Amino acid sequence: MDLDSLHLKEKRPIFFALALAALSIALYLPMLRADFVWDARSQILTDTFIHQARHFWDIVSLRVLAEDVLDNNRPANLLSLMIDAVIWGKSPAGYHFTNLLLHAGVVAMLFRFCARLLIESGASAKIAGICAAFGALLFAVHPLNCEPVSEVSYREDLLAAAFILAGMLCAWRFAETAGGRRVALAVGSVLCFFTAVAAKEIGVAGPAVLALYWSLFRRNERRWLWIIIPALVAVGVFTAARFLLEPKGSVIFTGTPHYPGGTLLDAMLIQPRIWAFYFRQILLPQDLCADYGPYSVRHFSLGVSLVTCLALGLAQIIGALRDRVFALGAALFWLALLPVSNLIPIYRPMADRFLYLPMIALVLMLCALLARVRWTRRLAVVSAIFALGIETAFGAITFQRESVWANSLALWSDTAQKNPTSYSGAENLGFALLTAGQPTEAIASFTRARRLLPKEADPLAGMALAAEALGRVADADACFKQAVERDARYAHPEQLVRALTWEKADAEALRRIAERN
């Protein structure tokens, strides 16, 4: 198909993309009233890095890669937070609004991306538009995307996805223009792919997907190499620098991630169960949790999980052999999933946010399948009703899930309920209960955290604060001394603030106990 006819076929009213973006924002409007939770509290309320303008050059020059800073290896994410800090200070509504805009932008670009691919593979403009709209709306409302949209510090997944899609769209325009604008689009595309990996490691998938698209759709157009090769080099150089410049002796990252189960072999025996769990969550999202663990996959046996993964992998191979759009989606799915599949140890072995970019890939595969259906009027009506029902149900689950991310007490209460073996859930719930003025309940939560990880000092220090709030001075002193025995930093709470493990108010309360002892 020549480019002129392609442009004529793909032109759709811009309000389709805008309507999808508006629906995405409307669904998440309650988050504008939400507080900061989890890592966002440390990064925005406790740490001063993003609030100091002098650090701007550390970020854009990439010197931050060698600095002991939270998210030092994700400078694009830090830059976005710094821009928010300039505009909003420490007001959570502004940061949440940025997340909403990013998600809406991803949804709009996904619609454009899917429609363009389907048209280029031979679908009519009408079918391509309908399939792309359904896929983009499904992505917009899917409950698995609630975590990265609702938690400010997880916007790195939104940024990586947004810049990969933007890089692809710029590459298309590059191939269809001439002169100085072509050069600008080439540079813009490469910068987008670089920014994607600078936002999060999954951005490495961007240039690979671009190269695969060229191989599948534009193999005879060698000018694409002017983007593909620089993008691969830029992403490769950043990835190497991210590991080579990693700071030593970190105050913040005092621990190291471990393989689930202990070894790589153990992790690879667990990973199929995690993948099977993900596949179930995509189709039937339930028991969504901020901190998954072995308890979450307890019903997924290794045998059934392996069969499930092999069956789905085989289905993807068959689909890829029959359809180029499906092939691109299948490749993106695994390129985005493998970096968070515990081949290299990561701090959280599984999380909803890890599926944000793979969900885009699934939308591509779904759209490819839908575009190949021979639609009749009756089939179209029945399918539309079914699709509307699914997306309404998913939207309702997402809307309900937003209330969980509204504040720390709601988040950790939900986590402790969904995963009673979660140490993070029990410990953080204890501190949330303390802040809410419920020290007795906080002691119960800290006690549960101690049972889960007896050697940790944090629950003991938290129990000291709770006992102090109840006027039980002797108990507070005893718990404090036990915490110091496990970790000497607790005798100097300012060190906990520098490590971003404690908030200033809690550290000040602990300091008063330390002075007494």
Disulfide bonds with the S-S distance in Angstrom:
none
